[in-house]
Amino acid sequence: MEKHFLLAEDDEDDIEIFREATQKTGLPIVLTTVVYCDGIFSSIAVAPLPDLIILDGHLPGKSLLECITEIRANEKLRSCPLVVLSNSNYRLTREESYRGGINVYLQKPYNFGVMEDLFRRLYYIDWSSIATLTSDEFYALAI
């Protein structure tokens, strides 16, 4: 079953790595990318609603929490699974993100095999039965 992932990421190298990792999985993942948080809302006006939104932890223009809050306030995106991939792993940022309504906060993997595994997991997880996951719980799930 084809799934649409919407990636909000401002680093072109990371975008290319994410594209390669999703292709390498061999799974039917359509990856749409935007650079700014506001791009998420522009994207849903012209593309199918995403099955999953992946946010970079440091997007230009808005704080991570502002972006999460706006996504959760949007009627069309309110129930969409929301994953944060970040270079940082600050406890306070993680806690604020979970309170804001994300489903999982993960550090960006820098190993291509781990990145591919991450996208496989994102594809196969039944998000309708999971409210939130810690990073450890996410990687412990059998897929």
A tleap script that builds the chain and sets N, CA, C and O, in Angstrom:
source leaprc.protein.ff14SB
mol = sequence {
  NMET GLU LYS HIE PHE LEU LEU ALA GLU ASP
  ASP GLU ASP ASP ILE GLU ILE PHE ARG GLU
  ALA THR GLN LYS THR GLY LEU PRO ILE VAL
  LEU THR THR VAL VAL TYR CYS ASP GLY ILE
  PHE SER SER ILE ALA VAL ALA PRO LEU PRO
  ASP LEU ILE ILE LEU ASP GLY HIE LEU PRO
  GLY LYS SER LEU LEU GLU CYS ILE THR GLU
  ILE ARG ALA ASN GLU LYS LEU ARG SER CYS
  PRO LEU VAL VAL LEU SER ASN SER ASN TYR
  ARG LEU THR ARG GLU GLU SER TYR ARG GLY
  GLY ILE ASN VAL TYR LEU GLN LYS PRO TYR
  ASN PHE GLY VAL MET GLU ASP LEU PHE ARG
  ARG LEU TYR TYR ILE ASP TRP SER SER ILE
  ALA THR LEU THR SER ASP GLU PHE TYR ALA
  LEU ALA CILE
}
set mol.1.N position { 0.835 -1.172 0.000 }
set mol.1.CA position { 0.000 0.000 0.000 }
set mol.1.C position { 0.892 1.252 0.000 }
set mol.1.O position { 1.770 1.396 0.850 }
set mol.2.N position { 0.662 2.129 -0.936 }
set mol.2.CA position { 1.452 3.352 -1.033 }
set mol.2.C position { 1.158 4.274 0.147 }
set mol.2.O position { 0.006 4.474 0.532 }
set mol.3.N position { 2.233 4.833 0.709 }
set mol.3.CA position { 2.100 5.789 1.812 }
set mol.3.C position { 2.811 7.072 1.431 }
set mol.3.O position { 3.867 7.064 0.798 }
set mol.4.N position { 2.202 8.171 1.834 }
set mol.4.CA position { 2.745 9.500 1.553 }
set mol.4.C position { 3.380 10.068 2.822 }
set mol.4.O position { 2.710 10.289 3.830 }
set mol.5.N position { 4.688 10.296 2.743 }
set mol.5.CA position { 5.422 10.921 3.841 }
set mol.5.C position { 5.736 12.346 3.434 }
set mol.5.O position { 6.225 12.585 2.330 }
set mol.6.N position { 5.463 13.284 4.306 }
set mol.6.CA position { 5.785 14.689 4.068 }
set mol.6.C position { 6.958 15.053 4.963 }
set mol.6.O position { 6.846 15.025 6.189 }
set mol.7.N position { 8.073 15.391 4.354 }
set mol.7.CA position { 9.310 15.718 5.065 }
set mol.7.C position { 9.546 17.216 5.041 }
set mol.7.O position { 9.663 17.809 3.968 }
set mol.8.N position { 9.617 17.835 6.213 }
set mol.8.CA position { 9.973 19.250 6.332 }
set mol.8.C position { 11.436 19.297 6.758 }
set mol.8.O position { 11.768 19.025 7.912 }
set mol.9.N position { 12.302 19.643 5.818 }
set mol.9.CA position { 13.758 19.607 6.031 }
set mol.9.C position { 14.413 20.697 5.194 }
set mol.9.O position { 14.079 20.868 4.022 }
set mol.10.N position { 15.338 21.429 5.790 }
set mol.10.CA position { 15.975 22.531 5.061 }
set mol.10.C position { 17.376 22.203 4.552 }
set mol.10.O position { 17.964 23.016 3.838 }
set mol.11.N position { 17.918 21.061 4.888 }
set mol.11.CA position { 19.262 20.696 4.450 }
set mol.11.C position { 19.172 19.823 3.195 }
set mol.11.O position { 18.660 18.705 3.253 }
set mol.12.N position { 19.658 20.321 2.082 }
set mol.12.CA position { 19.546 19.598 0.809 }
set mol.12.C position { 20.260 18.254 0.832 }
set mol.12.O position { 19.787 17.296 0.221 }
set mol.13.N position { 21.390 18.169 1.527 }
set mol.13.CA position { 22.098 16.888 1.624 }
set mol.13.C position { 21.258 15.865 2.384 }
set mol.13.O position { 21.171 14.704 1.984 }
set mol.14.N position { 20.636 16.302 3.487 }
set mol.14.CA position { 19.775 15.397 4.250 }
set mol.14.C position { 18.582 14.946 3.405 }
set mol.14.O position { 18.200 13.776 3.439 }
set mol.15.N position { 17.999 15.872 2.654 }
set mol.15.CA position { 16.864 15.519 1.793 }
set mol.15.C position { 17.268 14.420 0.815 }
set mol.15.O position { 16.527 13.457 0.621 }
set mol.16.N position { 18.424 14.561 0.208 }
set mol.16.CA position { 18.887 13.570 -0.748 }
set mol.16.C position { 19.116 12.210 -0.070 }
set mol.16.O position { 18.774 11.171 -0.634 }
set mol.17.N position { 19.685 12.221 1.119 }
set mol.17.CA position { 19.910 10.977 1.865 }
set mol.17.C position { 18.572 10.324 2.220 }
set mol.17.O position { 18.422 9.108 2.107 }
set mol.18.N position { 17.603 11.135 2.648 }
set mol.18.CA position { 16.281 10.596 2.980 }
set mol.18.C position { 15.627 9.985 1.744 }
set mol.18.O position { 15.013 8.921 1.821 }
set mol.19.N position { 15.760 10.661 0.604 }
set mol.19.CA position { 15.186 10.124 -0.649 }
set mol.19.C position { 15.822 8.773 -0.998 }
set mol.19.O position { 15.126 7.815 -1.336 }
set mol.20.N position { 17.135 8.717 -0.912 }
set mol.20.CA position { 17.835 7.469 -1.228 }
set mol.20.C position { 17.430 6.354 -0.265 }
set mol.20.O position { 17.244 5.209 -0.676 }
set mol.21.N position { 17.296 6.692 1.014 }
set mol.21.CA position { 16.929 5.680 2.010 }
set mol.21.C position { 15.517 5.154 1.768 }
set mol.21.O position { 15.271 3.955 1.892 }
set mol.22.N position { 14.592 6.044 1.423 }
set mol.22.CA position { 13.228 5.572 1.165 }
set mol.22.C position { 13.199 4.690 -0.084 }
set mol.22.O position { 12.495 3.681 -0.117 }
set mol.23.N position { 13.962 5.071 -1.111 }
set mol.23.CA position { 14.010 4.253 -2.329 }
set mol.23.C position { 14.645 2.894 -2.054 }
set mol.23.O position { 14.195 1.873 -2.574 }
set mol.24.N position { 15.680 2.888 -1.243 }
set mol.24.CA position { 16.411 1.657 -0.933 }
set mol.24.C position { 15.523 0.654 -0.185 }
set mol.24.O position { 15.752 -0.552 -0.278 }
set mol.25.N position { 14.521 1.128 0.548 }
set mol.25.CA position { 13.626 0.203 1.260 }
set mol.25.C position { 12.840 -0.665 0.291 }
set mol.25.O position { 12.436 -1.775 0.637 }
set mol.26.N position { 12.621 -0.164 -0.929 }
set mol.26.CA position { 11.800 -0.899 -1.886 }
set mol.26.C position { 10.316 -0.828 -1.582 }
set mol.26.O position { 9.508 -1.483 -2.241 }
set mol.27.N position { 9.959 -0.038 -0.591 }
set mol.27.CA position { 8.557 0.103 -0.194 }
set mol.27.C position { 7.905 1.236 -0.993 }
set mol.27.O position { 8.589 2.159 -1.436 }
set mol.28.N position { 6.595 1.165 -1.175 }
set mol.28.CA position { 5.902 2.222 -1.924 }
set mol.28.C position { 5.693 3.480 -1.072 }
set mol.28.O position { 4.588 3.767 -0.612 }
set mol.29.N position { 6.787 4.216 -0.880 }
set mol.29.CA position { 6.749 5.467 -0.116 }
set mol.29.C position { 6.904 6.626 -1.089 }
set mol.29.O position { 7.865 6.686 -1.856 }
set mol.30.N position { 5.945 7.544 -1.047 }
set mol.30.CA position { 6.047 8.783 -1.814 }
set mol.30.C position { 6.529 9.843 -0.834 }
set mol.30.O position { 5.842 10.155 0.139 }
set mol.31.N position { 7.707 10.393 -1.088 }
set mol.31.CA position { 8.298 11.381 -0.183 }
set mol.31.C position { 8.185 12.766 -0.808 }
set mol.31.O position { 8.794 13.046 -1.841 }
set mol.32.N position { 7.402 13.622 -0.173 }
set mol.32.CA position { 7.269 15.009 -0.588 }
set mol.32.C position { 8.074 15.844 0.401 }
set mol.32.O position { 8.013 15.608 1.608 }
set mol.33.N position { 8.831 16.820 -0.106 }
set mol.33.CA position { 9.654 17.629 0.787 }
set mol.33.C position { 9.261 19.095 0.712 }
set mol.33.O position { 8.877 19.607 -0.339 }
set mol.34.N position { 9.369 19.750 1.854 }
set mol.34.CA position { 9.203 21.195 1.972 }
set mol.34.C position { 10.338 21.710 2.839 }
set mol.34.O position { 10.922 20.957 3.618 }
set mol.35.N position { 10.650 22.991 2.706 }
set mol.35.CA position { 11.784 23.552 3.437 }
set mol.35.C position { 11.354 24.239 4.733 }
set mol.35.O position { 12.080 24.208 5.727 }
set mol.36.N position { 10.183 24.853 4.722 }
set mol.36.CA position { 9.700 25.603 5.887 }
set mol.36.C position { 8.470 24.926 6.474 }
set mol.36.O position { 7.805 24.140 5.799 }
set mol.37.N position { 8.178 25.223 7.697 }
set mol.37.CA position { 6.966 24.718 8.328 }
set mol.37.C position { 5.741 25.131 7.518 }
set mol.37.O position { 4.835 24.324 7.311 }
set mol.38.N position { 5.708 26.375 7.060 }
set mol.38.CA position { 4.561 26.850 6.282 }
set mol.38.C position { 4.375 26.054 5.001 }
set mol.38.O position { 3.265 25.977 4.476 }
set mol.39.N position { 5.442 25.464 4.495 }
set mol.39.CA position { 5.351 24.637 3.302 }
set mol.39.C position { 4.464 23.415 3.493 }
set mol.39.O position { 3.912 22.889 2.527 }
set mol.40.N position { 4.327 22.970 4.718 }
set mol.40.CA position { 3.457 21.826 5.012 }
set mol.40.C position { 2.027 22.179 4.624 }
set mol.40.O position { 1.327 21.378 4.006 }
set mol.41.N position { 1.605 23.372 4.988 }
set mol.41.CA position { 0.227 23.782 4.729 }
set mol.41.C position { 0.001 24.071 3.245 }
set mol.41.O position { -1.088 23.827 2.725 }
set mol.42.N position { 1.008 24.582 2.572 }
set mol.42.CA position { 0.919 24.784 1.120 }
set mol.42.C position { 0.840 23.436 0.410 }
set mol.42.O position { 0.101 23.287 -0.564 }
set mol.43.N position { 1.590 22.468 0.886 }
set mol.43.CA position { 1.641 21.152 0.263 }
set mol.43.C position { 0.297 20.449 0.319 }
set mol.43.O position { -0.124 19.839 -0.664 }
set mol.44.N position { -0.376 20.526 1.448 }
set mol.44.CA position { -1.648 19.790 1.564 }
set mol.44.C position { -2.751 20.433 0.726 }
set mol.44.O position { -3.801 19.829 0.508 }
set mol.45.N position { -2.515 21.649 0.262 }
set mol.45.CA position { -3.499 22.298 -0.610 }
set mol.45.C position { -3.460 21.712 -2.017 }
set mol.45.O position { -4.455 21.783 -2.739 }
set mol.46.N position { -2.321 21.129 -2.424 }
set mol.46.CA position { -2.169 20.645 -3.800 }
set mol.46.C position { -1.817 19.158 -3.891 }
set mol.46.O position { -1.783 18.606 -4.991 }
set mol.47.N position { -1.560 18.516 -2.785 }
set mol.47.CA position { -1.146 17.107 -2.795 }
set mol.47.C position { -2.036 16.318 -1.838 }
set mol.47.O position { -2.733 16.904 -1.009 }
set mol.48.N position { -2.014 15.000 -1.949 }
set mol.48.CA position { -2.794 14.195 -0.990 }
set mol.48.C position { -2.320 14.460 0.439 }
set mol.48.O position { -1.160 14.803 0.667 }
set mol.49.N position { -3.220 14.298 1.380 }
set mol.49.CA position { -2.825 14.437 2.780 }
set mol.49.C position { -1.766 13.383 3.087 }
set mol.49.O position { -1.861 12.249 2.617 }
set mol.50.N position { -0.771 13.750 3.866 }
set mol.50.CA position { 0.283 12.765 4.178 }
set mol.50.C position { -0.213 11.714 5.161 }
set mol.50.O position { -1.115 11.956 5.963 }
set mol.51.N position { 0.403 10.542 5.074 }
set mol.51.CA position { 0.161 9.496 6.064 }
set mol.51.C position { 1.040 9.718 7.287 }
set mol.51.O position { 0.785 9.169 8.359 }
set mol.52.N position { 2.083 10.536 7.110 }
set mol.52.CA position { 3.054 10.790 8.168 }
set mol.52.C position { 3.781 12.090 7.855 }
set mol.52.O position { 4.123 12.354 6.702 }
set mol.53.N position { 4.016 12.898 8.876 }
set mol.53.CA position { 4.813 14.114 8.720 }
set mol.53.C position { 6.100 13.937 9.505 }
set mol.53.O position { 6.083 13.540 10.670 }
set mol.54.N position { 7.223 14.238 8.850 }
set mol.54.CA position { 8.537 14.157 9.479 }
set mol.54.C position { 9.105 15.567 9.523 }
set mol.54.O position { 9.279 16.202 8.483 }
set mol.55.N position { 9.391 16.056 10.720 }
set mol.55.CA position { 9.912 17.405 10.903 }
set mol.55.C position { 11.372 17.392 11.295 }
set mol.55.O position { 11.783 16.648 12.186 }
set mol.56.N position { 12.150 18.216 10.629 }
set mol.56.CA position { 13.506 18.491 11.091 }
set mol.56.C position { 13.368 19.277 12.393 }
set mol.56.O position { 12.451 20.086 12.532 }
set mol.57.N position { 14.243 19.053 13.317 }
set mol.57.CA position { 14.173 19.743 14.604 }
set mol.57.C position { 14.527 21.213 14.552 }
set mol.57.O position { 14.283 21.937 15.517 }
set mol.58.N position { 15.106 21.678 13.433 }
set mol.58.CA position { 15.551 23.075 13.335 }
set mol.58.C position { 15.209 23.645 11.968 }
set mol.58.O position { 16.088 23.811 11.122 }
set mol.59.N position { 13.958 23.939 11.755 }
set mol.59.CA position { 13.542 24.538 10.488 }
set mol.59.C position { 13.664 26.062 10.562 }
set mol.59.O position { 13.460 26.646 11.626 }
set mol.60.N position { 13.990 26.699 9.455 }
set mol.60.CA position { 14.070 28.161 9.467 }
set mol.60.C position { 12.675 28.787 9.576 }
set mol.60.O position { 11.690 28.237 9.085 }
set mol.61.N position { 12.622 29.925 10.220 }
set mol.61.CA position { 11.388 30.709 10.246 }
set mol.61.C position { 10.533 30.549 11.479 }
set mol.61.O position { 9.918 31.517 11.927 }
set mol.62.N position { 10.474 29.350 12.046 }
set mol.62.CA position { 9.647 29.096 13.234 }
set mol.62.C position { 10.361 28.113 14.136 }
set mol.62.O position { 11.192 27.318 13.698 }
set mol.63.N position { 10.015 28.190 15.399 }
set mol.63.CA position { 10.566 27.202 16.328 }
set mol.63.C position { 9.870 25.864 16.093 }
set mol.63.O position { 8.793 25.804 15.499 }
set mol.64.N position { 10.490 24.815 16.559 }
set mol.64.CA position { 9.920 23.480 16.435 }
set mol.64.C position { 8.549 23.432 17.111 }
set mol.64.O position { 7.598 22.886 16.550 }
set mol.65.N position { 8.449 23.993 18.296 }
set mol.65.CA position { 7.187 23.961 19.033 }
set mol.65.C position { 6.096 24.754 18.306 }
set mol.65.O position { 4.937 24.341 18.292 }
set mol.66.N position { 6.462 25.893 17.702 }
set mol.66.CA position { 5.473 26.659 16.929 }
set mol.66.C position { 4.944 25.824 15.767 }
set mol.66.O position { 3.744 25.812 15.494 }
set mol.67.N position { 5.834 25.142 15.099 }
set mol.67.CA position { 5.448 24.313 13.965 }
set mol.67.C position { 4.538 23.169 14.410 }
set mol.67.O position { 3.510 22.915 13.782 }
set mol.68.N position { 4.904 22.485 15.478 }
set mol.68.CA position { 4.088 21.390 16.004 }
set mol.68.C position { 2.703 21.898 16.384 }
set mol.68.O position { 1.693 21.272 16.060 }
set mol.69.N position { 2.663 23.032 17.070 }
set mol.69.CA position { 1.392 23.602 17.511 }
set mol.69.C position { 0.494 23.927 16.321 }
set mol.69.O position { -0.707 23.657 16.359 }
set mol.70.N position { 1.062 24.502 15.271 }
set mol.70.CA position { 0.272 24.846 14.083 }
set mol.70.C position { -0.237 23.589 13.376 }
set mol.70.O position { -1.369 23.568 12.892 }
set mol.71.N position { 0.577 22.558 13.315 }
set mol.71.CA position { 0.143 21.303 12.688 }
set mol.71.C position { -1.008 20.705 13.478 }
set mol.71.O position { -2.012 20.296 12.895 }
set mol.72.N position { -0.875 20.648 14.785 }
set mol.72.CA position { -1.917 20.050 15.623 }
set mol.72.C position { -3.195 20.902 15.653 }
set mol.72.O position { -4.271 20.382 15.950 }
set mol.73.N position { -3.089 22.184 15.354 }
set mol.73.CA position { -4.272 23.060 15.306 }
set mol.73.C position { -5.001 22.956 13.963 }
set mol.73.O position { -6.148 23.386 13.842 }
set mol.74.N position { -4.335 22.386 12.958 }
set mol.74.CA position { -4.924 22.279 11.624 }
set mol.74.C position { -5.856 21.069 11.574 }
set mol.74.O position { -5.439 19.946 11.856 }
set mol.75.N position { -7.107 21.302 11.217 }
set mol.75.CA position { -8.109 20.239 11.218 }
set mol.75.C position { -7.716 19.054 10.330 }
set mol.75.O position { -7.962 17.903 10.693 }
set mol.76.N position { -7.113 19.325 9.181 }
set mol.76.CA position { -6.742 18.251 8.257 }
set mol.76.C position { -5.555 17.431 8.755 }
set mol.76.O position { -5.435 16.249 8.434 }
set mol.77.N position { -4.676 18.060 9.541 }
set mol.77.CA position { -3.438 17.389 9.963 }
set mol.77.C position { -3.446 16.940 11.425 }
set mol.77.O position { -2.528 16.255 11.874 }
set mol.78.N position { -4.458 17.319 12.140 }
set mol.78.CA position { -4.517 17.086 13.591 }
set mol.78.C position { -4.195 15.647 13.979 }
set mol.78.O position { -3.488 15.419 14.961 }
set mol.79.N position { -4.699 14.678 13.229 }
set mol.79.CA position { -4.507 13.275 13.613 }
set mol.79.C position { -3.373 12.595 12.847 }
set mol.79.O position { -3.142 11.397 13.017 }
set mol.80.N position { -2.677 13.336 12.021 }
set mol.80.CA position { -1.575 12.764 11.246 }
set mol.80.C position { -0.387 12.468 12.167 }
set mol.80.O position { 0.011 13.329 12.951 }
set mol.81.N position { 0.176 11.276 12.083 }
set mol.81.CA position { 1.361 10.981 12.896 }
set mol.81.C position { 2.479 11.996 12.610 }
set mol.81.O position { 2.719 12.375 11.463 }
set mol.82.N position { 3.138 12.414 13.662 }
set mol.82.CA position { 4.140 13.467 13.579 }
set mol.82.C position { 5.429 12.993 14.238 }
set mol.82.O position { 5.460 12.675 15.427 }
set mol.83.N position { 6.500 12.955 13.432 }
set mol.83.CA position { 7.808 12.475 13.877 }
set mol.83.C position { 8.808 13.615 13.769 }
set mol.83.O position { 8.856 14.312 12.756 }
set mol.84.N position { 9.601 13.805 14.808 }
set mol.84.CA position { 10.682 14.786 14.766 }
set mol.84.C position { 11.994 14.035 14.601 }
set mol.84.O position { 12.296 13.110 15.356 }
set mol.85.N position { 12.775 14.450 13.597 }
set mol.85.CA position { 14.136 13.950 13.403 }
set mol.85.C position { 15.066 15.134 13.624 }
set mol.85.O position { 14.984 16.127 12.901 }
set mol.86.N position { 15.932 15.043 14.595 }
set mol.86.CA position { 16.755 16.187 14.953 }
set mol.86.C position { 18.210 15.792 15.171 }
set mol.86.O position { 18.521 14.661 15.546 }
set mol.87.N position { 19.083 16.748 14.928 }
set mol.87.CA position { 20.503 16.552 15.246 }
set mol.87.C position { 20.739 16.636 16.746 }
set mol.87.O position { 21.696 16.058 17.260 }
set mol.88.N position { 19.878 17.348 17.442 }
set mol.88.CA position { 20.056 17.522 18.887 }
set mol.88.C position { 19.135 16.567 19.635 }
set mol.88.O position { 18.146 16.071 19.095 }
set mol.89.N position { 19.486 16.330 20.871 }
set mol.89.CA position { 18.687 15.440 21.702 }
set mol.89.C position { 18.503 16.063 23.078 }
set mol.89.O position { 18.614 15.384 24.099 }
set mol.90.N position { 18.220 17.370 23.096 }
set mol.90.CA position { 18.025 18.074 24.357 }
set mol.90.C position { 16.745 17.606 25.027 }
set mol.90.O position { 15.685 17.565 24.401 }
set mol.91.N position { 16.845 17.258 26.282 }
set mol.91.CA position { 15.700 16.744 27.037 }
set mol.91.C position { 14.530 17.712 27.005 }
set mol.91.O position { 13.395 17.295 26.775 }
set mol.92.N position { 14.780 18.988 27.229 }
set mol.92.CA position { 13.712 19.979 27.275 }
set mol.92.C position { 12.983 20.071 25.926 }
set mol.92.O position { 11.755 20.148 25.888 }
set mol.93.N position { 13.731 20.061 24.839 }
set mol.93.CA position { 13.123 20.120 23.506 }
set mol.93.C position { 12.276 18.880 23.261 }
set mol.93.O position { 11.167 18.977 22.735 }
set mol.94.N position { 12.791 17.717 23.638 }
set mol.94.CA position { 12.021 16.471 23.498 }
set mol.94.C position { 10.723 16.545 24.284 }
set mol.94.O position { 9.651 16.240 23.762 }
set mol.95.N position { 10.828 16.953 25.544 }
set mol.95.CA position { 9.638 17.006 26.402 }
set mol.95.C position { 8.600 17.991 25.865 }
set mol.95.O position { 7.408 17.686 25.847 }
set mol.96.N position { 9.049 19.176 25.424 }
set mol.96.CA position { 8.122 20.158 24.850 }
set mol.96.C position { 7.465 19.614 23.584 }
set mol.96.O position { 6.281 19.849 23.344 }
set mol.97.N position { 8.230 18.893 22.784 }
set mol.97.CA position { 7.700 18.326 21.541 }
set mol.97.C position { 6.618 17.288 21.829 }
set mol.97.O position { 5.580 17.269 21.168 }
set mol.98.N position { 6.861 16.428 22.814 }
set mol.98.CA position { 5.852 15.428 23.174 }
set mol.98.C position { 4.604 16.108 23.728 }
set mol.98.O position { 3.487 15.718 23.387 }
set mol.99.N position { 4.779 17.114 24.574 }
set mol.99.CA position { 3.619 17.852 25.097 }
set mol.99.C position { 2.859 18.547 23.975 }
set mol.99.O position { 1.639 18.700 24.048 }
set mol.100.N position { 3.578 18.968 22.937 }
set mol.100.CA position { 2.943 19.630 21.801 }
set mol.100.C position { 2.151 18.687 20.921 }
set mol.100.O position { 1.297 19.127 20.152 }
set mol.101.N position { 2.422 17.392 21.021 }
set mol.101.CA position { 1.611 16.432 20.290 }
set mol.101.C position { 2.325 15.559 19.278 }
set mol.101.O position { 1.672 14.963 18.421 }
set mol.102.N position { 3.654 15.463 19.350 }
set mol.102.CA position { 4.342 14.566 18.415 }
set mol.102.C position { 4.147 13.119 18.854 }
set mol.102.O position { 3.759 12.843 19.990 }
set mol.103.N position { 4.424 12.203 17.926 }
set mol.103.CA position { 4.324 10.782 18.243 }
set mol.103.C position { 5.669 10.181 18.642 }
set mol.103.O position { 5.732 9.288 19.488 }
set mol.104.N position { 6.754 10.680 18.024 }
set mol.104.CA position { 8.076 10.179 18.397 }
set mol.104.C position { 9.137 11.221 18.034 }
set mol.104.O position { 9.030 11.908 17.018 }
set mol.105.N position { 10.158 11.323 18.880 }
set mol.105.CA position { 11.291 12.236 18.691 }
set mol.105.C position { 12.532 11.374 18.553 }
set mol.105.O position { 12.882 10.624 19.464 }
set mol.106.N position { 13.200 11.486 17.405 }
set mol.106.CA position { 14.371 10.655 17.133 }
set mol.106.C position { 15.558 11.514 16.718 }
set mol.106.O position { 15.393 12.562 16.094 }
set mol.107.N position { 16.747 11.062 17.067 }
set mol.107.CA position { 17.944 11.704 16.546 }
set mol.107.C position { 18.151 11.235 15.118 }
set mol.107.O position { 17.905 10.074 14.793 }
set mol.108.N position { 18.610 12.153 14.260 }
set mol.108.CA position { 18.880 11.786 12.868 }
set mol.108.C position { 19.997 10.758 12.839 }
set mol.108.O position { 21.070 10.979 13.401 }
set mol.109.N position { 19.744 9.643 12.187 }
set mol.109.CA position { 20.820 8.660 12.051 }
set mol.109.C position { 21.809 9.097 10.970 }
set mol.109.O position { 21.419 9.661 9.948 }
set mol.110.N position { 23.061 8.835 11.205 }
set mol.110.CA position { 24.079 9.191 10.213 }
set mol.110.C position { 24.671 7.959 9.548 }
set mol.110.O position { 25.642 8.046 8.797 }
set mol.111.N position { 24.076 6.820 9.833 }
set mol.111.CA position { 24.449 5.575 9.192 }
set mol.111.C position { 23.329 5.245 8.209 }
set mol.111.O position { 22.160 5.203 8.593 }
set mol.112.N position { 23.676 5.012 6.950 }
set mol.112.CA position { 22.657 4.817 5.919 }
set mol.112.C position { 21.784 3.601 6.217 }
set mol.112.O position { 20.579 3.643 5.967 }
set mol.113.N position { 22.354 2.532 6.739 }
set mol.113.CA position { 21.577 1.346 7.081 }
set mol.113.C position { 20.542 1.638 8.150 }
set mol.113.O position { 19.413 1.152 8.079 }
set mol.114.N position { 20.925 2.434 9.146 }
set mol.114.CA position { 19.989 2.807 10.205 }
set mol.114.C position { 18.895 3.710 9.631 }
set mol.114.O position { 17.733 3.605 10.024 }
set mol.115.N position { 19.264 4.594 8.703 }
set mol.115.CA position { 18.282 5.465 8.067 }
set mol.115.C position { 17.255 4.639 7.291 }
set mol.115.O position { 16.053 4.898 7.363 }
set mol.116.N position { 17.737 3.655 6.557 }
set mol.116.CA position { 16.831 2.784 5.800 }
set mol.116.C position { 15.892 2.043 6.760 }
set mol.116.O position { 14.690 1.949 6.511 }
set mol.117.N position { 16.445 1.522 7.852 }
set mol.117.CA position { 15.637 0.834 8.863 }
set mol.117.C position { 14.597 1.772 9.453 }
set mol.117.O position { 13.456 1.373 9.686 }
set mol.118.N position { 14.986 3.011 9.693 }
set mol.118.CA position { 14.061 4.001 10.238 }
set mol.118.C position { 12.856 4.165 9.315 }
set mol.118.O position { 11.719 4.178 9.788 }
set mol.119.N position { 13.081 4.288 8.014 }
set mol.119.CA position { 11.971 4.473 7.084 }
set mol.119.C position { 11.119 3.210 6.961 }
set mol.119.O position { 9.908 3.301 6.760 }
set mol.120.N position { 11.729 2.052 7.078 }
set mol.120.CA position { 10.934 0.813 7.096 }
set mol.120.C position { 10.001 0.816 8.301 }
set mol.120.O position { 8.818 0.492 8.187 }
set mol.121.N position { 10.546 1.184 9.448 }
set mol.121.CA position { 9.736 1.219 10.668 }
set mol.121.C position { 8.612 2.242 10.536 }
set mol.121.O position { 7.469 1.957 10.893 }
set mol.122.N position { 8.925 3.417 10.030 }
set mol.122.CA position { 7.893 4.447 9.861 }
set mol.122.C position { 6.779 3.950 8.939 }
set mol.122.O position { 5.608 4.272 9.140 }
set mol.123.N position { 7.145 3.179 7.947 }
set mol.123.CA position { 6.163 2.655 6.994 }
set mol.123.C position { 5.250 1.611 7.656 }
set mol.123.O position { 4.031 1.656 7.490 }
set mol.124.N position { 5.833 0.691 8.392 }
set mol.124.CA position { 5.072 -0.447 8.904 }
set mol.124.C position { 4.338 -0.198 10.223 }
set mol.124.O position { 3.419 -0.950 10.549 }
set mol.125.N position { 4.701 0.805 10.972 }
set mol.125.CA position { 4.040 1.047 12.257 }
set mol.125.C position { 2.571 1.384 12.030 }
set mol.125.O position { 2.227 2.179 11.155 }
set mol.126.N position { 1.718 0.764 12.834 }
set mol.126.CA position { 0.289 1.084 12.818 }
set mol.126.C position { 0.074 2.254 13.778 }
set mol.126.O position { -0.165 2.068 14.971 }
set mol.127.N position { 0.166 3.450 13.228 }
set mol.127.CA position { 0.101 4.651 14.055 }
set mol.127.C position { -1.262 4.837 14.708 }
set mol.127.O position { -1.372 5.573 15.689 }
set mol.128.N position { -2.295 4.194 14.194 }
set mol.128.CA position { -3.625 4.355 14.788 }
set mol.128.C position { -3.700 3.728 16.175 }
set mol.128.O position { -4.588 4.065 16.958 }
set mol.129.N position { -2.786 2.829 16.485 }
set mol.129.CA position { -2.811 2.159 17.785 }
set mol.129.C position { -1.714 2.656 18.734 }
set mol.129.O position { -1.551 2.126 19.833 }
set mol.130.N position { -0.966 3.676 18.303 }
set mol.130.CA position { 0.155 4.171 19.113 }
set mol.130.C position { 0.034 5.680 19.290 }
set mol.130.O position { -0.035 6.426 18.313 }
set mol.131.N position { 0.010 6.121 20.545 }
set mol.131.CA position { -0.048 7.562 20.801 }
set mol.131.C position { 1.345 8.168 20.719 }
set mol.131.O position { 1.590 9.060 19.907 }
set mol.132.N position { 2.255 7.689 21.555 }
set mol.132.CA position { 3.625 8.190 21.543 }
set mol.132.C position { 4.589 7.041 21.790 }
set mol.132.O position { 4.239 6.019 22.381 }
set mol.133.N position { 5.808 7.240 21.320 }
set mol.133.CA position { 6.885 6.274 21.524 }
set mol.133.C position { 8.147 7.021 21.903 }
set mol.133.O position { 8.416 8.100 21.377 }
set mol.134.N position { 8.915 6.458 22.805 }
set mol.134.CA position { 10.253 6.981 23.025 }
set mol.134.C position { 11.127 6.438 21.900 }
set mol.134.O position { 10.712 5.544 21.162 }
set mol.135.N position { 12.307 6.964 21.773 }
set mol.135.CA position { 13.249 6.469 20.770 }
set mol.135.C position { 13.534 4.986 20.981 }
set mol.135.O position { 13.562 4.216 20.021 }
set mol.136.N position { 13.744 4.582 22.230 }
set mol.136.CA position { 14.024 3.173 22.533 }
set mol.136.C position { 12.843 2.282 22.158 }
set mol.136.O position { 13.030 1.201 21.599 }
set mol.137.N position { 11.628 2.733 22.464 }
set mol.137.CA position { 10.438 1.949 22.119 }
set mol.137.C position { 10.292 1.827 20.607 }
set mol.137.O position { 9.927 0.766 20.101 }
set mol.138.N position { 10.577 2.915 19.882 }
set mol.138.CA position { 10.474 2.914 18.427 }
set mol.138.C position { 11.382 1.852 17.822 }
set mol.138.O position { 10.947 1.061 16.985 }
set mol.139.N position { 12.632 1.834 18.242 }
set mol.139.CA position { 13.593 0.877 17.669 }
set mol.139.C position { 13.417 -0.536 18.187 }
set mol.139.O position { 13.957 -1.477 17.606 }
set mol.140.N position { 12.657 -0.706 19.290 }
set mol.140.CA position { 12.413 -2.045 19.835 }
set mol.140.C position { 11.219 -2.720 19.163 }
set mol.140.O position { 11.053 -3.934 19.279 }
set mol.141.N position { 10.396 -1.958 18.470 }
set mol.141.CA position { 9.220 -2.548 17.816 }
set mol.141.C position { 9.655 -3.556 16.761 }
set mol.141.O position { 10.570 -3.307 15.976 }
set mol.142.N position { 8.987 -4.681 16.762 }
set mol.142.CA position { 9.241 -5.690 15.726 }
set mol.142.C position { 8.460 -5.284 14.480 }
set mol.142.O position { 7.266 -4.994 14.546 }
set mol.143.N position { 9.152 -5.270 13.347 }
set mol.143.CA position { 8.445 -4.954 12.100 }
set mol.143.C position { 8.601 -6.089 11.113 }
set mol.143.O position { 8.078 -6.015 10.001 }
savepdb mol mol.pdb
quit
